Amino acid sequence: MRSKMKFINTNNGNLTVINRLSISLIIFVIFLLCVIFSLNYRRVWMPRSPDMIRVNDVLSLSWRIVLYDHINGGLPDNLSQLDVDGKWVIPTDPVTFEPYHYEIIGRKAFRLCATFSAASSEHAGAVGTVLYGDPVTHGYGSWVHGSGKQCTDRHLPNE
């Protein structure tokens, strides 16, 4: 006669102490994994807010304009000139799909604007501060902004 393997050993139909501990441990591990997942869910799985996308878009455009100036010896007349080979999509506002405001304000200076739904939370006292990063190694930078239409001016060095 073959003996049947049982997943849970019982003593007269009751769970043994070892099995109760095993089941408790499994439930605890599942609970712990749920807590860890819920803590990381917003950071990893939630899409970025429209304002975060706007900051990234404007800083990305700024670096593209700097690159255009370096290659062509002058600022582009409009943002569509940044797409020289037809392979780069010019970013637009993620909610309204309107183009970002671009304006030449000097021979080597330009202004980019976006309309934000809320002020940025970090460095609340330094609204208007733009820290340009290195797009190759550290990303495009950061922009501390208020709510509503906000602009940043960038002045390029005369070469």
Summary of the structure (lengths in Angstrom):
residues: 159
radius of gyration: 27.6
end to end distance: 92.8
largest distance: 94.8
contacts: 360
relative contact order: 0.13
helix: 36%
strand: 21%
